[in-house]
Amino acid sequence: MLPSQLLRPTGAQHQGARQPFSGGALAPRRCVDGARVRRSPGAAAPGASPAVSPAPKSESRSSAGKIAESAGKASGSRGSAMIDTQPPRGTRDFFPEDMRLRNWLFGEFAAVSQGFGFEQFDAPVLESEELFVRKAGEEITEQLYNFEDKGQRRVALRPELTPSLARLVLQKGKAMQLPAKWFAIGQCWRYERMTRGRRREHYQWNMDVVGVPGVEAEAELLAAIVAFFERVGLTAEDVVLKVSNRKVLQAVCARYGVPDESFARVCVIVDKLDKMPREKVEEELAAIGVPPATVDGVLGALGLRSVEELGALLGPESEAVAELGRLFELAEGYGYKDWLSFDPSVVRGLAYYTGTVFEGRDRAGKLRAICGGGRYDRLLAAFGGEAQPMAGFGFGDAVIVELLKDKGILPAPAHTVDDVVVPLDAALRPAASGIATRLRRAGRRVDLVLEAKKMKWAFKHAEKLGAKRLLLVGASEWERGCVVVKDLAAFEQKEVPVAELAP
């Protein structure tokens, strides 16, 4: 849910906003030409609380003693050690100022997704372990937060969202309308070595298309990524989308005699080219039985830098060449071709990819991948279902924040309210509470000052919150059915009848 949705009043609240304000005994007298309304002698002033008899002194002391004793225990006065206030290593706390930024980012993710006609879904963070355990030697399998629950079931905190999506699609079965366009923003967990932009928990934005076999799906997904980058102020000079196709490496491996059963492991190893020295990659390929001459041929082919060069190597009839050519043609039609770069070394480290693959990188090369995705047509079959064409991407929250910081365009969303309501007398607090309720029912964001504060503090507080108005509930104005309203942008002040406070 976006912040704007959280602040929207419900239908019942809208109805309440249309009803006349009723404050019971605290309702203000009518505000007529600023004149003071007379009261009969001895009558309580508007907003005055009825008298309450004090509790017996012995009872008061007893209660106070109990409270003091409890407070002493809670404050650690008996020598309790302070707990470790830091979150577990690799995780984050989100203070209000952090949540404002997170809500902004998630709002941008959702706005792009909805602008492309996608619907939101979610799934449990805790999933069955078998959903993520695969046999291709993927890093992600080794990085699972997994354990046996109290029912002796093997479970894991999800390290990514795509397998959960696949499970939901299988659960829907024939009832699912295709093609389907879904997106999610969910928390993921991986026990991995931490670097800048890499933590052990992160939030991931996914967009997936189910039921479209052509590269038109990938072209639409890449368009969504570019739309997001443009929304947050990035350009093709800041970010590059490196594009390839799993069929490129598959054709090269076949050309050099790599067995089909070794292909998935070759993909996982080749994906490490930007993370470790070439010599180490060569060692790992040799360890799974790839001969040195074949290693040289495979890695050499991954140095090609154009689809034309690839066509010269594999032939124009190659599926990989045809699909990449079509993708670049569509990108030109969308208007984002200058964001793309052909790079056959991009294979993605997950074994389920079958066709187009891509990664978003900062052109300066200072950060890890910003996002990545591709086509995974056989994932449902790997889970025992019927194969279905699928394509999608994952986009983490951590790296993009680092990049926006580097570019000096990371926003700092402020905590803002529409109105600050301040009672100038303790007896007027119920009246101020009623005014706050009236304004909130009208859909305004209202901060009600809960303690007795001086006028100077109230002004500074309203300014700090970025409030549009400061409402002062004073005794003389309340008798006339009014409050003092200070317009903090126009620096104007006037008395306003309570009935006219909510636009």
FIDOGU-51678 format. One record per residue (C-alpha): residue in one letter; x, y, z. Coordinates in Angstrom, 2 decimals, padded with zeros to 5 digits. Layout:
REM residues N
<'A'; <X; Y; Z>> ...
//
This chain:
REM residues 503
<'M'; <000.00; 000.00; 000.00>> <'L'; <001.33; 003.41; -000.93>> <'P'; <001.56; 006.27; 001.60>> <'S'; <-001.19; 008.15; -000.22>> <'Q'; <-003.47; 005.13; 000.19>> <'L'; <-002.72; 004.90; 003.88>> <'L'; <-003.87; 008.48; 004.32>> <'R'; <-007.08; 008.19; 002.30>> <'P'; <-010.20; 008.08; 004.52>> <'T'; <-012.51; 005.10; 004.26>> <'G'; <-016.08; 005.36; 003.04>> <'A'; <-017.28; 005.56; 006.63>> <'Q'; <-014.86; 008.40; 007.26>> <'H'; <-016.14; 010.26; 004.22>> <'Q'; <-019.65; 009.96; 005.61>> <'G'; <-018.44; 011.19; 008.97>> <'A'; <-016.86; 014.22; 007.30>> <'R'; <-020.23; 015.24; 005.89>> <'Q'; <-022.02; 015.05; 009.22>> <'P'; <-022.22; 018.19; 011.38>> <'F'; <-019.55; 018.31; 014.07>> <'S'; <-020.90; 017.35; 017.45>> <'G'; <-018.77; 017.83; 020.50>> <'G'; <-021.47; 017.19; 023.11>> <'A'; <-021.07; 019.49; 026.07>> <'L'; <-017.86; 020.79; 024.50>> <'A'; <-019.47; 022.03; 021.27>> <'P'; <-018.54; 025.71; 020.76>> <'R'; <-021.06; 028.53; 020.87>> <'R'; <-021.88; 030.03; 017.51>> <'C'; <-019.24; 032.40; 016.08>> <'V'; <-021.32; 035.55; 015.35>> <'D'; <-019.47; 038.67; 014.14>> <'G'; <-016.68; 037.96; 016.60>> <'A'; <-018.94; 038.81; 019.58>> <'R'; <-018.54; 037.05; 022.94>> <'V'; <-021.46; 034.77; 023.85>> <'R'; <-022.83; 035.28; 027.39>> <'R'; <-023.11; 032.44; 029.91>> <'S'; <-025.41; 032.24; 032.87>> <'P'; <-023.63; 032.74; 036.22>> <'G'; <-021.94; 029.61; 037.46>> <'A'; <-022.16; 027.76; 034.13>> <'A'; <-019.12; 025.82; 033.07>> <'A'; <-017.00; 027.28; 030.31>> <'P'; <-017.06; 025.42; 026.99>> <'G'; <-014.61; 022.55; 027.21>> <'A'; <-014.48; 022.52; 031.02>> <'S'; <-014.13; 019.07; 032.56>> <'P'; <-016.40; 017.96; 035.40>> <'A'; <-014.81; 017.89; 038.85>> <'V'; <-013.36; 014.56; 039.96>> <'S'; <-012.87; 013.64; 043.61>> <'P'; <-009.27; 012.72; 044.45>> <'A'; <-008.48; 009.18; 045.55>> <'P'; <-007.77; 008.61; 049.24>> <'K'; <-004.18; 009.49; 050.15>> <'S'; <-003.34; 006.00; 051.39>> <'E'; <-004.52; 004.48; 048.10>> <'S'; <-002.55; 007.07; 046.12>> <'R'; <000.66; 006.28; 047.99>> <'S'; <000.16; 002.55; 047.55>> <'S'; <-000.37; 002.88; 043.80>> <'A'; <002.57; 005.25; 043.47>> <'G'; <004.81; 002.80; 045.30>> <'K'; <003.84; -000.03; 042.98>> <'I'; <004.45; 002.12; 039.92>> <'A'; <007.86; 003.22; 041.19>> <'E'; <008.82; -000.39; 041.91>> <'S'; <007.79; -001.48; 038.41>> <'A'; <009.65; 001.44; 036.85>> <'G'; <012.77; 000.52; 038.79>> <'K'; <012.67; -003.02; 037.46>> <'A'; <012.02; -001.86; 033.89>> <'S'; <014.84; 000.68; 033.93>> <'G'; <017.40; -001.86; 035.01>> <'S'; <018.08; -000.16; 038.35>> <'R'; <019.15; -003.52; 039.79>> <'G'; <022.13; -003.75; 037.44>> <'S'; <020.61; -005.42; 034.36>> <'A'; <022.94; -005.32; 031.36>> <'M'; <021.88; -003.23; 028.37>> <'I'; <020.77; -005.38; 025.43>> <'D'; <022.65; -005.16; 022.15>> <'T'; <020.70; -002.46; 020.34>> <'Q'; <022.11; -003.26; 016.89>> <'P'; <020.14; -005.50; 014.50>> <'P'; <021.63; -008.87; 013.47>> <'R'; <024.62; -008.53; 011.17>> <'G'; <023.59; -007.88; 007.59>> <'T'; <020.10; -006.63; 008.46>> <'R'; <018.70; -003.13; 008.83>> <'D'; <016.52; -001.06; 011.09>> <'F'; <014.17; 001.41; 009.42>> <'F'; <013.72; 004.52; 011.53>> <'P'; <010.94; 006.91; 010.44>> <'E'; <013.31; 008.87; 008.19>> <'D'; <014.44; 005.58; 006.60>> <'M'; <010.84; 004.46; 006.14>> <'R'; <010.04; 007.68; 004.31>> <'L'; <012.76; 006.89; 001.79>> <'R'; <011.71; 003.24; 001.55>> <'N'; <008.07; 004.19; 001.00>> <'W'; <009.13; 006.61; -001.73>> <'L'; <011.19; 003.91; -003.48>> <'F'; <008.47; 001.28; -003.20>> <'G'; <005.98; 003.84; -004.44>> <'E'; <008.10; 004.36; -007.57>> <'F'; <008.34; 000.58; -008.08>> <'A'; <004.57; 000.22; -007.78>> <'A'; <003.80; 003.25; -009.95>> <'V'; <005.89; 001.88; -012.83>> <'S'; <004.39; -001.60; -012.49>> <'Q'; <000.82; -000.33; -012.43>> <'G'; <001.57; 002.03; -015.31>> <'F'; <002.47; -001.04; -017.37>> <'G'; <-000.75; -002.81; -016.39>> <'F'; <000.74; -005.26; -013.87>> <'E'; <-001.11; -006.55; -010.79>> <'Q'; <000.54; -007.00; -007.39>> <'F'; <000.96; -010.31; -005.57>> <'D'; <002.81; -011.53; -002.50>> <'A'; <003.71; -014.83; -000.86>> <'P'; <005.13; -015.91; 002.53>> <'V'; <008.71; -015.00; 003.36>> <'L'; <008.94; -018.51; 004.84>> <'E'; <008.69; -021.19; 002.15>> <'S'; <009.40; -024.89; 001.76>> <'E'; <013.15; -025.46; 001.36>> <'E'; <012.66; -027.65; -001.72>> <'L'; <011.41; -024.62; -003.64>> <'F'; <014.94; -023.19; -003.68>> <'V'; <017.29; -026.20; -003.51>> <'R'; <018.57; -027.03; -006.97>> <'K'; <021.52; -029.19; -008.09>> <'A'; <023.47; -026.89; -010.40>> <'G'; <025.83; -025.59; -007.71>> <'E'; <024.19; -022.17; -007.54>> <'E'; <025.45; -019.74; -004.90>> <'I'; <021.88; -019.03; -003.87>> <'T'; <021.43; -022.61; -002.65>> <'E'; <024.51; -022.30; -000.44>> <'Q'; <023.29; -018.96; 000.96>> <'L'; <019.90; -020.11; 002.24>> <'Y'; <018.64; -019.27; 005.69>> <'N'; <017.14; -022.74; 006.16>> <'F'; <016.14; -024.88; 009.13>> <'E'; <013.79; -027.56; 010.37>> <'D'; <010.64; -026.23; 012.01>> <'K'; <008.88; -027.75; 015.03>> <'G'; <006.87; -029.99; 012.74>> <'Q'; <010.09; -031.49; 011.31>> <'R'; <009.55; -029.70; 007.98>> <'R'; <012.51; -028.24; 006.09>> <'V'; <011.80; -024.56; 005.47>> <'A'; <013.76; -021.52; 004.28>> <'L'; <013.49; -017.75; 004.22>> <'R'; <013.03; -016.95; 000.53>> <'P'; <016.23; -015.77; -001.17>> <'E'; <014.30; -014.61; -004.25>> <'L'; <010.69; -014.23; -005.42>> <'T'; <010.57; -016.11; -008.73>> <'P'; <010.11; -019.65; -007.29>> <'S'; <007.27; -018.35; -005.10>> <'L'; <005.66; -016.89; -008.22>> <'A'; <006.01; -020.27; -009.93>> <'R'; <004.33; -021.99; -006.97>> <'L'; <001.39; -019.57; -007.15>> <'V'; <001.03; -020.10; -010.90>> <'L'; <000.99; -023.88; -010.37>> <'Q'; <-001.54; -023.46; -007.58>> <'K'; <-003.86; -021.50; -009.90>> <'G'; <-003.50; -024.11; -012.63>> <'K'; <-005.99; -023.94; -015.48>> <'A'; <-007.98; -021.25; -013.67>> <'M'; <-005.23; -018.70; -014.30>> <'Q'; <-005.99; -016.27; -017.09>> <'L'; <-003.09; -015.87; -019.52>> <'P'; <-001.16; -013.89; -020.32>> <'A'; <-000.65; -012.69; -016.74>> <'K'; <001.40; -009.68; -015.68>> <'W'; <002.27; -009.68; -011.98>> <'F'; <004.62; -007.68; -009.77>> <'A'; <005.77; -007.96; -006.18>> <'I'; <007.87; -006.02; -003.67>> <'G'; <009.07; -008.45; -001.01>> <'Q'; <011.81; -009.09; 001.51>> <'C'; <014.46; -011.69; 000.61>> <'W'; <017.22; -013.31; 002.66>> <'R'; <020.67; -014.62; 001.67>> <'Y'; <023.59; -015.42; 003.95>> <'E'; <026.32; -013.92; 001.79>> <'R'; <029.47; -011.87; 002.11>> <'M'; <028.52; -008.25; 002.57>> <'T'; <029.83; -005.47; 000.37>> <'R'; <028.51; -002.06; -000.59>> <'G'; <024.92; -002.51; -001.70>> <'R'; <024.85; -006.15; -000.59>> <'R'; <023.24; -007.22; 002.67>> <'R'; <021.82; -010.41; 004.07>> <'E'; <018.30; -009.12; 003.78>> <'H'; <016.96; -006.87; 001.09>> <'Y'; <013.73; -005.93; -000.58>> <'Q'; <013.25; -006.94; -004.18>> <'W'; <010.94; -005.60; -006.86>> <'N'; <009.87; -008.27; -009.35>> <'M'; <007.88; -007.94; -012.56>> <'D'; <006.95; -011.14; -014.41>> <'V'; <005.01; -012.02; -017.55>> <'V'; <003.43; -015.48; -017.78>> <'G'; <002.17; -016.99; -021.03>> <'V'; <004.00; -014.93; -023.70>> <'P'; <006.57; -017.02; -025.65>> <'G'; <008.20; -014.24; -027.72>> <'V'; <010.85; -011.67; -026.80>> <'E'; <008.07; -009.08; -026.78>> <'A'; <007.73; -009.92; -023.07>> <'E'; <011.41; -009.20; -022.38>> <'A'; <011.19; -005.96; -024.40>> <'E'; <008.27; -004.79; -022.25>> <'L'; <010.10; -005.68; -019.03>> <'L'; <013.20; -003.78; -020.12>> <'A'; <010.97; -000.81; -020.99>> <'A'; <009.62; -000.87; -017.42>> <'I'; <013.15; -000.85; -015.98>> <'V'; <014.11; 002.12; -018.17>> <'A'; <010.90; 003.91; -017.16>> <'F'; <011.87; 003.50; -013.50>> <'F'; <015.40; 004.79; -014.07>> <'E'; <014.03; 007.84; -015.85>> <'R'; <011.49; 008.50; -013.07>> <'V'; <014.26; 008.68; -010.46>> <'G'; <016.51; 010.92; -012.56>> <'L'; <018.97; 008.45; -014.13>> <'T'; <019.97; 008.40; -017.81>> <'A'; <021.60; 006.02; -020.29>> <'E'; <024.89; 007.73; -019.39>> <'D'; <024.51; 006.49; -015.82>> <'V'; <023.21; 002.95; -016.37>> <'V'; <023.65; 000.25; -019.01>> <'L'; <021.41; -002.78; -019.54>> <'K'; <023.68; -005.63; -020.64>> <'V'; <021.76; -008.13; -022.75>> <'S'; <022.50; -011.64; -023.99>> <'N'; <020.78; -014.99; -024.45>> <'R'; <021.41; -018.33; -022.74>> <'K'; <021.26; -019.92; -026.19>> <'V'; <024.49; -018.07; -027.07>> <'L'; <026.49; -019.94; -024.44>> <'Q'; <024.57; -023.13; -025.21>> <'A'; <025.53; -022.92; -028.91>> <'V'; <029.15; -022.10; -028.07>> <'C'; <029.35; -025.01; -025.61>> <'A'; <027.87; -027.37; -028.21>> <'R'; <030.38; -026.08; -030.77>> <'Y'; <033.23; -027.01; -028.43>> <'G'; <031.78; -030.34; -027.33>> <'V'; <030.62; -029.51; -023.79>> <'P'; <028.07; -032.19; -022.73>> <'D'; <024.47; -031.02; -022.27>> <'E'; <024.43; -032.27; -018.67>> <'S'; <027.31; -029.88; -017.83>> <'F'; <025.68; -026.79; -019.34>> <'A'; <023.87; -025.59; -016.20>> <'R'; <027.06; -025.79; -014.14>> <'V'; <029.01; -023.99; -016.87>> <'C'; <026.47; -021.13; -016.70>> <'V'; <026.86; -020.84; -012.93>> <'I'; <030.67; -020.72; -013.23>> <'V'; <030.78; -018.30; -016.18>> <'D'; <028.47; -015.96; -014.24>> <'K'; <031.37; -015.41; -011.82>> <'L'; <033.58; -013.74; -014.45>> <'D'; <032.94; -010.29; -012.97>> <'K'; <033.44; -011.54; -009.41>> <'M'; <036.72; -013.46; -009.62>> <'P'; <039.89; -013.59; -011.78>> <'R'; <039.61; -015.37; -015.14>> <'E'; <042.18; -017.92; -013.95>> <'K'; <039.87; -018.97; -011.11>> <'V'; <036.96; -019.37; -013.55>> <'E'; <039.18; -021.51; -015.77>> <'E'; <040.06; -023.69; -012.76>> <'E'; <036.40; -024.22; -011.86>> <'L'; <035.51; -025.13; -015.46>> <'A'; <038.41; -027.59; -015.56>> <'A'; <037.18; -029.08; -012.26>> <'I'; <033.89; -030.14; -013.90>> <'G'; <035.71; -031.75; -016.83>> <'V'; <035.87; -028.97; -019.43>> <'P'; <039.18; -029.38; -021.36>> <'P'; <041.58; -026.38; -021.48>> <'A'; <041.13; -025.87; -025.24>> <'T'; <037.36; -025.81; -024.79>> <'V'; <037.68; -023.34; -021.90>> <'D'; <039.68; -020.98; -024.13>> <'G'; <037.12; -021.28; -026.92>> <'V'; <034.12; -020.70; -024.64>> <'L'; <035.61; -017.73; -022.81>> <'G'; <036.92; -016.28; -026.07>> <'A'; <033.42; -016.34; -027.60>> <'L'; <032.11; -014.48; -024.57>> <'G'; <034.29; -011.52; -025.56>> <'L'; <032.17; -010.71; -028.63>> <'R'; <030.69; -007.23; -028.56>> <'S'; <027.98; -007.13; -031.24>> <'V'; <025.11; -009.26; -032.50>> <'E'; <026.72; -009.05; -035.96>> <'E'; <029.91; -010.67; -034.65>> <'L'; <027.78; -013.33; -032.98>> <'G'; <025.99; -013.98; -036.27>> <'A'; <029.32; -014.45; -038.01>> <'L'; <030.28; -017.06; -035.39>> <'L'; <027.00; -018.96; -035.03>> <'G'; <025.36; -018.24; -038.38>> <'P'; <022.28; -016.12; -039.12>> <'E'; <019.96; -019.11; -038.63>> <'S'; <020.93; -019.30; -034.94>> <'E'; <017.94; -018.89; -032.55>> <'A'; <020.06; -016.74; -030.25>> <'V'; <021.01; -014.37; -033.07>> <'A'; <017.39; -014.11; -034.27>> <'E'; <015.99; -013.44; -030.78>> <'L'; <018.63; -010.85; -029.94>> <'G'; <018.10; -009.11; -033.27>> <'R'; <014.36; -008.93; -032.62>> <'L'; <014.91; -007.62; -029.09>> <'F'; <017.13; -004.77; -030.28>> <'E'; <014.59; -003.97; -033.01>> <'L'; <011.82; -003.69; -030.40>> <'A'; <014.06; -001.60; -028.13>> <'E'; <014.54; 000.89; -030.95>> <'G'; <010.77; 001.10; -031.36>> <'Y'; <010.30; 001.72; -027.63>> <'G'; <013.03; 004.37; -027.73>> <'Y'; <015.48; 002.85; -025.24>> <'K'; <018.03; 001.17; -027.55>> <'D'; <020.78; 003.50; -026.28>> <'W'; <020.37; 001.90; -022.82>> <'L'; <021.23; -001.57; -024.19>> <'S'; <024.59; -003.24; -024.77>> <'F'; <025.16; -006.76; -026.11>> <'D'; <027.39; -008.72; -023.72>> <'P'; <027.50; -012.54; -024.14>> <'S'; <029.27; -012.93; -020.78>> <'V'; <025.94; -012.14; -019.09>> <'V'; <024.42; -015.55; -018.36>> <'R'; <022.89; -015.03; -014.88>> <'G'; <023.81; -017.42; -012.10>> <'L'; <020.45; -019.17; -011.80>> <'A'; <020.06; -022.44; -013.67>> <'Y'; <016.43; -021.92; -014.64>> <'Y'; <017.05; -019.27; -017.33>> <'T'; <016.45; -020.53; -020.88>> <'G'; <016.59; -017.55; -023.28>> <'T'; <017.10; -013.80; -023.01>> <'V'; <019.13; -012.69; -019.98>> <'F'; <020.00; -009.16; -018.89>> <'E'; <021.57; -007.15; -016.07>> <'G'; <021.48; -003.47; -015.15>> <'R'; <024.87; -002.00; -014.23>> <'D'; <026.19; 001.44; -013.38>> <'R'; <028.45; 002.55; -016.20>> <'A'; <031.15; 003.64; -013.75>> <'G'; <031.49; 000.03; -012.63>> <'K'; <031.55; 000.87; -008.91>> <'L'; <028.58; -001.25; -007.85>> <'R'; <027.27; -004.77; -008.25>> <'A'; <024.30; -005.50; -010.54>> <'I'; <021.35; -003.17; -009.96>> <'C'; <018.84; -005.59; -011.44>> <'G'; <018.71; -008.73; -013.54>> <'G'; <016.35; -011.11; -015.22>> <'G'; <015.39; -012.98; -018.35>> <'R'; <013.34; -015.87; -019.70>> <'Y'; <012.71; -019.08; -017.72>> <'D'; <010.33; -021.23; -019.74>> <'R'; <011.09; -024.54; -017.99>> <'L'; <010.78; -023.51; -014.34>> <'L'; <007.23; -024.81; -013.89>> <'A'; <008.23; -028.15; -015.42>> <'A'; <011.13; -028.38; -012.96>> <'F'; <008.53; -028.13; -010.17>> <'G'; <006.44; -030.94; -011.66>> <'G'; <003.96; -028.79; -013.58>> <'E'; <003.27; -028.10; -017.21>> <'A'; <005.90; -025.91; -018.89>> <'Q'; <004.78; -022.34; -019.47>> <'P'; <006.60; -019.43; -021.15>> <'M'; <007.68; -016.97; -018.46>> <'A'; <009.98; -013.96; -018.22>> <'G'; <010.75; -011.52; -015.45>> <'F'; <013.31; -009.56; -013.46>> <'G'; <014.38; -008.83; -009.90>> <'F'; <015.46; -005.35; -008.77>> <'G'; <016.92; -004.88; -005.29>> <'D'; <016.45; -001.86; -003.05>> <'A'; <020.04; -001.53; -001.80>> <'V'; <022.18; -000.93; -004.90>> <'I'; <019.83; 001.61; -006.46>> <'V'; <019.95; 003.70; -003.27>> <'E'; <023.77; 003.66; -003.37>> <'L'; <023.74; 004.73; -007.03>> <'L'; <021.31; 007.59; -006.38>> <'K'; <023.58; 008.71; -003.52>> <'D'; <026.61; 008.68; -005.82>> <'K'; <024.75; 010.77; -008.39>> <'G'; <023.54; 013.23; -005.75>> <'I'; <019.88; 012.67; -006.62>> <'L'; <018.70; 010.57; -003.68>> <'P'; <015.62; 012.35; -002.30>> <'A'; <015.11; 013.03; 001.39>> <'P'; <011.33; 012.83; 001.81>> <'A'; <010.18; 015.02; 004.69>> <'H'; <007.66; 014.11; 007.36>> <'T'; <004.75; 016.36; 006.52>> <'V'; <001.31; 017.00; 007.97>> <'D'; <-001.46; 019.33; 006.91>> <'D'; <-002.44; 020.72; 010.31>> <'V'; <-000.96; 021.01; 013.79>> <'V'; <-003.64; 021.49; 016.48>> <'V'; <-002.59; 023.05; 019.80>> <'P'; <-004.90; 023.55; 022.81>> <'L'; <-003.82; 026.64; 024.74>> <'D'; <-005.47; 025.48; 027.95>> <'A'; <-005.76; 022.04; 029.55>> <'A'; <-009.54; 022.47; 029.77>> <'L'; <-009.65; 022.86; 025.99>> <'R'; <-007.91; 019.56; 025.22>> <'P'; <-011.20; 017.69; 024.59>> <'A'; <-012.21; 020.47; 022.20>> <'A'; <-008.87; 020.24; 020.39>> <'S'; <-009.27; 016.46; 020.16>> <'G'; <-012.68; 016.92; 018.55>> <'I'; <-011.25; 019.36; 016.02>> <'A'; <-008.45; 016.91; 015.16>> <'T'; <-011.02; 014.15; 014.66>> <'R'; <-013.11; 016.36; 012.38>> <'L'; <-010.11; 017.23; 010.23>> <'R'; <-008.88; 013.62; 010.03>> <'R'; <-012.31; 012.46; 008.91>> <'A'; <-012.04; 014.99; 006.11>> <'G'; <-008.83; 013.29; 004.98>> <'R'; <-006.33; 015.77; 006.39>> <'R'; <-003.11; 014.71; 008.10>> <'V'; <-003.25; 016.13; 011.61>> <'D'; <-000.71; 016.26; 014.42>> <'L'; <-002.43; 016.90; 017.76>> <'V'; <-000.03; 018.26; 020.38>> <'L'; <-000.55; 016.01; 023.41>> <'E'; <001.31; 017.98; 026.08>> <'A'; <001.18; 021.53; 027.39>> <'K'; <003.60; 023.52; 025.24>> <'K'; <004.53; 027.17; 024.82>> <'M'; <003.54; 029.10; 021.70>> <'K'; <007.16; 029.38; 020.53>> <'W'; <007.55; 025.60; 020.67>> <'A'; <004.32; 025.12; 018.71>> <'F'; <005.56; 027.31; 015.87>> <'K'; <008.90; 025.49; 015.66>> <'H'; <007.16; 022.12; 015.84>> <'A'; <004.79; 022.99; 012.99>> <'E'; <007.69; 024.26; 010.91>> <'K'; <009.70; 021.08; 011.53>> <'L'; <006.77; 018.95; 010.37>> <'G'; <006.25; 021.04; 007.25>> <'A'; <002.67; 021.76; 008.31>> <'K'; <000.47; 023.96; 006.17>> <'R'; <-001.56; 025.33; 009.08>> <'L'; <-001.23; 025.83; 012.82>> <'L'; <-004.56; 025.75; 014.66>> <'L'; <-004.61; 027.35; 018.12>> <'V'; <-007.58; 026.46; 020.31>> <'G'; <-007.91; 029.36; 022.78>> <'A'; <-010.60; 030.04; 025.38>> <'S'; <-011.95; 033.32; 024.04>> <'E'; <-012.06; 032.13; 020.41>> <'W'; <-013.65; 028.82; 021.43>> <'E'; <-016.46; 030.69; 023.19>> <'R'; <-017.24; 032.28; 019.83>> <'G'; <-017.15; 028.91; 018.05>> <'C'; <-013.83; 029.70; 016.38>> <'V'; <-010.13; 028.83; 016.46>> <'V'; <-007.10; 030.83; 015.39>> <'V'; <-005.67; 029.49; 012.11>> <'K'; <-002.17; 030.49; 011.07>> <'D'; <-001.37; 029.86; 007.39>> <'L'; <002.34; 029.02; 007.62>> <'A'; <003.02; 029.48; 003.91>> <'A'; <001.26; 032.83; 003.50>> <'F'; <002.17; 034.09; 007.02>> <'E'; <-001.48; 035.02; 007.59>> <'Q'; <-003.61; 034.59; 010.70>> <'K'; <-007.37; 034.70; 011.14>> <'E'; <-010.22; 033.36; 013.22>> <'V'; <-012.12; 030.58; 011.47>> <'P'; <-015.44; 029.03; 012.56>> <'V'; <-015.02; 025.37; 013.46>> <'A'; <-017.55; 024.35; 010.79>> <'E'; <-015.30; 025.88; 008.11>> <'L'; <-011.98; 024.32; 009.17>> <'A'; <-012.10; 021.36; 006.79>> <'P'; <-012.06; 022.38; 003.11>> 
//
